[in-house]
Amino acid sequence: MTKTKVKMFVVLLCVTGIWVLRGHVSRMLSEYFSQLQDTYPCAFDKCLSEDDLWSMLHLNTSVEPFLSAQYNLSEDAFNWWKRLQAERHDFSTYKTTVDRLFEMFPSSPDVIKPSPDLCRSCAVVGNSGNLKQSRYGPLIDLHDVIIRINHGPTKGFEADVGTRTTHHVMYPESAVDLDNNTHLVLFPFKIQDLEWLIKAFSTGFTGRSYVPVKSNIKANKDLVMVINPAFMRYVHDMWLQKKGSYPSTGFMTLILALHICDEVRVFGYGADKYGNWNHYWEKLKDTKFKTGKHPGSHEYGIIEELAEKQKIMFFTGRRSFS
């Protein structure tokens, strides 16, 4: 056999082996996912209900997660929200801006409604370096709702973070372009963030912030959803007991998932296995980096408690599916 034929034979064996292995892993993941569903049944009528003391102290399903044309934010909630980033404009300016917002975007949020015969599964994908080599990608892609946050990419990291995205959380300073099938979920921290959303889809935004902001964004304006400032306050007051200046976007996203899904599985939160707070797509440069104004350790403790009480499933890093 010539050297060329030997090389071709080796390559063929490798390719065949890869496809066999991929099929084997996919089967293991499907079996594993089925086991999870058997172990943790749909939370629709149990896990996320308010029939136990712990849930009653934290989960308030009456709080509207999203703004709509029909929702009226209280001035008290606005005054809390305006302090997050030293908002200088008044409540009247806020209401006028929101009215303009719903002239361009859907008047009510596009949310999958709860139903006795529907179990809405949700994967919340954070950006922690503990996703590296996790091989969670196929498992993440099996969920109905897949929420990604800020700059978190999928290209080049599919094996660990998956390929699908149904909702992408962002604020102007973390904005990324989206495909036509993904919901843009805006977390507004000031009135300028609402103005940015309007202008980024129309004339182009020319304002300034603490970092450069995209002038225009590619996304489907019919799938835009805006988080309610009162919901942000609720997360800070009820879930964090007012610790820290305000909750991280990642933690608010997780609590949002508890409000819109029946089963919630959480990936990519917390430090990596070495205790470093970093992103899975970046090379770690600053080992002393922590969580800024956000109470990261306290938030992580609540996530662990949610997992312990089987309100969520928390995937903390690389694991075996054997």
N, C-alpha and C positions, 0 to 999 in steps of 0.2 A: 504494500500500500504506500503511495507517495505521501510526502509530508503535507501537501495541500489537502489530500483526502483525509489524512489523519486529523488535521486542524478542523476541517468541516465536520467530521464525525464528532469531535469533542464539543464543538459549538452546538451541534444538534442535541447532544446529550444534555448540555447545560440548559438550553432553551426548554427542552422537554421537562427537565427536572424542575425548572422554575414554575412552569404552568401547572405541573402536578402539585407542587408545594402550595401555590396560590389557591388551587382548588381545595386542598386539604385545610388550609387556614380559613378559607371562607366557610367551609362546612363547620369547622370548630367554632367560629364566631357565631354562626346561625344557631348552633346547638346551645352555645353559651348564652346568647340573647334569650332563647326560649326558656332556659333555666332561670334567668333573671326574672322573666315574667311570671314563672311559676312560683318563685320565692317571694317576689314583691308584686302582688296583684295590683291591678289598676287602682290608682289613688282617688278616683273620682268620688267614691262614696265612703272613703275611710280616711286615707292618710292626710288629705288636705281639707278635711271637714273641720268644723269648729266644735267637735263633740268631746274634746279633751282639754284639760286645763292649760297645757303647754301651748296648744294652738290658739286658744282664746287670748292668751297673753301676747301673742305675736302676730298671728295672721288675721287681717281684717279685710275680708273679701268685698266689703262695701266701698273701699277706696278705689276710685277709677284710675287705672294705670295710665291711660292715654287721654290726651286732650281730644275734644270733639267740638263741633260747632254749637252743640247744645249744652256743653259743660260750662259752668260759671265758677271760676276760681275765686275763693274768698280773698279779701284784702289782707286778712291775717296770714294766710298761706303765702301770698305774694310778698309780704314784708319779710317773712323768713327766707324765702327764695332769693330775694334781691340782695341779701347780705353775703351770699355765697361768693360772688365775684364783684362786690361793691357796685351794684347796679345804681346808676344815678337817676334814671328816668322813673316816672311815677306809675301808679296803677292804671291810670287812664291811658297812658302810652302803651302799656302792656296789652290792654283790652283792644285797642285800635289795631295793634300789630297782629293779634290773634285773629281778629276779624278779616284782615287782609290775607292771612295765612290760609284760611278756609275758603277763600275765593279761588285759590289755586289748587289746593289739595283736597282729598276726600273729606267729607264733613264728619265721617265717623270711621273709627279704625277697622281694619280688615283682620278680625280675630276669629279663629275657629271657635264656634260656640260650643259650650258643654252639652253633652247628650248622654243619656243612660246607656246607649248602645255604642258609644264611641269613647275610646281611651286615647287621649291625646298625649303622645310621647314627645319629650323635649330633651334635646342635647344642648347644654350650655357649654360653649368651648372658649375657655380663657386662653391666655397667651403665655402661660408659665413655661419655663425651660424644662419642667418635668415631663412635658409632652415628647421630648426627644427620645427616640427609640422606644416609644410606648406601644406602637403598632395599634393604636386605637382607631385609626381611620375607618376601616370597614364597619366597626361597631357604631361609630358616630353617624355614619351615612344611613343607618337603618332607621333613624328616628323621623317622625313626622315633621317636627319643627327643629331646625338646627340654627342656633343663634351664635354668631361670631361677634367679636368686639374690636373696635378701633382698627389698628393696622394689621391685625392678624391675617396673614396670607394662607392660601392653600397650595398654590403652585410650588412644586418642589418639596412639599411636605405632606403629600397625600397619604402616605402610609401611616403617618402619626396623627394627622388631624382630619382626614377625610377630604372629600371633594365637593360635597353639597353644602349650600347655604340657603336658608329660607329667609332669615332675618339678620341684618347686619347693624349692630349698634355703633353709633358714632356721635361726635360733636364736631363743630366746624374745624377745630384744631387737629382732629384725628381723622378727617374725612378721606374716604377712598371712593373711587368709581365702582359701580356695581353693574351686574348684568340686568337684563330686563325682567327677570323673574324673582328678584330678591327685594324684600322689604327694606327700605331705609328707615331705621328707628333712631330718631334724633333725641338725644338727652340734652335739653337746653339748660344752660347755667346762667343765662342773662338774656335780655331782650335782643341784643345784637345777634344771638344765635338763631332766633326766630327770623330776624331780618336776613341773615345769611341764607337760610333755607329758601326764602322767597326769591332772593336775588341770584342765588347759585343756579336756579332753574330758569331764570329769565334774563335780566340785563347784565348779570355778572356782579359779584360782590367786590367792593373796593375798600372796605374798611380794614382796620388794623386790629391785631390781637397780640398776645404775648409770644406767638410764633407765627410764621407765615400761614395764611389760610387760602385754600383753593378758591379761585374766583368763580369757577363753574364746576358742576359735578354731573357725571353721567349716571343716571338712575331712572327708574320708572316712577314718575310723579304720582301715578295712581296707586302706588304701593307705599307711599310715605306715611309714617306714623310718628307722632310726637308725644314724648313722655310728659305726664302731668306733673308740674312742680309740687302739687300736694302729695303725690305719690312719693317723690323724693324726700319730702319732709317726713312722711309716714315711716319710710325705711330708716331714716336717721333717728326718729323719736322712739318708735316701737321696737325695731329690731336691734339697733345699736345703743339704745338707751342714751342717746345724745353724745356718745363718745366720738371724739374727733370733730373736725370742722364740718365735714359732711361725708357721706358714704362714697366709696370708690364706684366707678361706673360698673366694674365687674360684679361687685356685690349687689348693686341695685338691679343688674341684669338677672342675677340668680333669683332674687325675690320676685322680679317680674315673671320669670318662668313659673314660679309657684302659683301665680295668679292666672296664667293663661294655659297651663298644661296640667294634665292629671298625673303623669309620670315624669319626673325630672332626674336626669343624669348629668353630672357635672364633671368636666374634664379641664385640665390645664389651669388649676388654681393653686396658689401658694408658692412657696420656694421650691427649688429643685432639691435633689437628694443631698446636695452639699450645703443646703441652707441659704443658697443665693437667690435673690429676687431678680429674675432676668426673663427675657423673651426667647421663645423657642427658635426664632429665625435669626437671632443676633448672636455674635460672639461676645461672651461676657467680658466687659472691660472694668467695671467698677464693682468689686466684691462687697463694698460697704453700702451700696444702694439699698434703700429700704422702701417705704411706701408713702413718704411725704406727709401730707395733711390727713391722709386716710388711716384709720385705726386697723392696719393690716392684720396684726396678730389677733385682735378681737374679732374681726370679720372671719378669719380662718377658724377660730374656735367655734363660732356659731355654725359655720358650714359643717364642721365635724359633729356638732350636736345634732344638726338636721339629719346627718347620715346615721348617727347612732339611734335616733328615734324613727328611722326608716321613712322620713319625709322625702329624702332624696337618696340617690346612689352617688357616691363620691369616688371618682377614680383618680388616684394620687400619683400615678406614674407607671413605669414599665411593669407588666405582669404577665404571667404565663396563662395560656388558654388550654393547657393540657388537662 
